[in-house]
Structures are given as structure tokens and as C-alpha cells.
Amino acid sequence: MKTRATIEGGCLCGNVRYQITGPLLGADHCHCSMCRRQHGAAFATYADIDPAEFRWISGEDRVKVYETSSGSGWCFCADCGSSLAGSENGRITTVTLGTVEGDPGIKPGSHIYVGSRAQWDEITDDLPQFEERPPAT
């Protein structure tokens, strides 16, 4: 896998931009009902990051967070609605792979939460599938 020193990305309207100074650590397609609703799609693709390597480089004041009672959240642009990142207890822990500019240096490795996927969603690739989130290795 080819890594690069800095990864950048942003929202559809360009008002919000972020930078990651380390590699993306892993990526999955999430089929849970919350991600499907947040993205309006069959699944959302997130890449894990080291929270210490993430920063907003513009538009942080335009970022809104929908946070659940468990402390998990979805960060999105208040202007265009682009889903940008996931958070845990106020720290950015994932980015939406579709908002990364250029080659992210990683590809999704599995489908998670397939136990709650949309009834009309047919997974047709050979990636591993997990009913929920697999245990960390």
C-alpha cells in the first residue's frame, strides 16, 4: 500500500476542509440503519484515522455534529449537508472515504452491520461480511 504524508478532503460546497497527517488505517462499508439514513444510500464507507492526526483546515464553524446518546456522532457541513467524518466522544475517529481527495491509499476491507442492511441491498462483491462490527484485532 502506498502512503502519503498528508491527506486532504472536504465537502461538496468547499466551505469545509480537513487534513490528516498520517495514513488511513482501515476502511469498511457500513450498512447500519443510522449510516444509511445519514448518507441516503445503501451503505456508508468510512476510513479509520488516528484522531491526533486530524484537523479542520477551513470551515470548522460550519461543521455540525449529530451525536447519539452513546457519544457516537456524524459530522456534516451545515451548508451543503456533506457527511464528512465520524466521531466518538467529541474526537474525530473516521472520515468518509468519498470526501478524500485523490488516492486515499486504502480500499474498503469488509461490509459491517450487514444484519441491518436495507432489504433491497444486494452485496455482490467478495469482501468479508459481518452481522455487526467485528472485534478489533
N, C-alpha and C positions, 0 to 999 in steps of 0.2 A: 504494500500500500504506500502510495506517495503522500507525504505530509508536506504541509507548507506552514510557514511561520505565523501568518495572520489570515484569519477567515473573516470575511465581512458579509453582511446581508442587510436586508431592510424590507420595508413594507411596499405595498403597491403604489401608494401616492408619493413615496420618497421622503415623507416627513420624519420617519423613524428609521434610524440605522444603528447597527450594533457591530461589535468587533469581538473576536475570540482569538486570544494569543497562543492557543495550543490546539492540538488536534481534536477532532470529533472522536468520541470514544466508543461509540456503538450506535446503531440505528435500527429501528423497528417500525413496522406498520401497526398502529393501534386501532383496533376495531371496537373499542368500548363505546357505549352509547353516549357518554359525555363528549368524547373526541369527535364522534360522528356529528353530533349536534353543533359543536363548536366550529367544525370545518364545513358542514353541509355536504359531506362526502362519505363514501363507504368506509374510509379509514383516514387516519392522520399519520404522517410519517415524521417522527421525531428523532433527533440525534442527541445522545448524552454528551455533556460537557463537564469540565471542571468549573464550578461556579466562580472560583478565584480568577479564571482566565476570561471572564465575560465582562463587557461593559457596553453601555449605550453610548454611541458617539454623537448622536443628534436626536432630538425629539423625545427625550425621556419624559418630558412633561405631557406628551401626547399618548403615552402608554397607559392603558387601563388594564386592570387585572380583575378577572372574575375568580374569586377564591372560594373553595368549598370549606365546609366546617373542619375537614381533616387537615387543612393547611395547604392542599394542592391548589394550583392556580393556572390559569391560561392568560397570557399577556397578549394584548392586541392593540393595534393602532386605533385611537378614538376617531380618526378622520376617515380612513378607508376600510377599517374593520379587519385588516390582515392579521391572522393569527401568527405570532412571532416566536413565542417561547413558552415553556412550561416552568412553573416554579414550585418549590417546596418550602413552606415556612418563610416566604419572602426572598428566597435566593433562587436565581435563575439556574436551572439544572439541565434543561434541554432547549434545543432550538428546533423550529420547524424546518425540515430539510429543504422544503420548497422555497424558503426565503434566503437560502445561502446562495451567494453569487459565485459562479464558476464551478469548478470541480471541487466537491466537498472532501474528496479523498476517502470516501466511505460509501458503502451501499447498505441498504437495509438487510438485516440478517435473519429476520423472522417476522411472523404475524403474531401479535399478542391480543389477548382478550377476544379470541375468536368465538368463545362461548356466548358472547353477547353481540355478535356481528348482525348486521341487517339481514333479514330473511332473504332478500333479493341479491345479496352479495355472494358471488361465487369466486372463491380463491382459486386461481388457475396456475400459479407458479409452484415451484418445488421447495420454497423456503419452509423451514420448520414452523409448525403452528402450535400455539399454546392456548389452552382454555382461559387462562388468566396470565399474570406476569410470571415468567419463570423465576426461580430463585437465583439470586446473584451468585456468580461463580468466582 
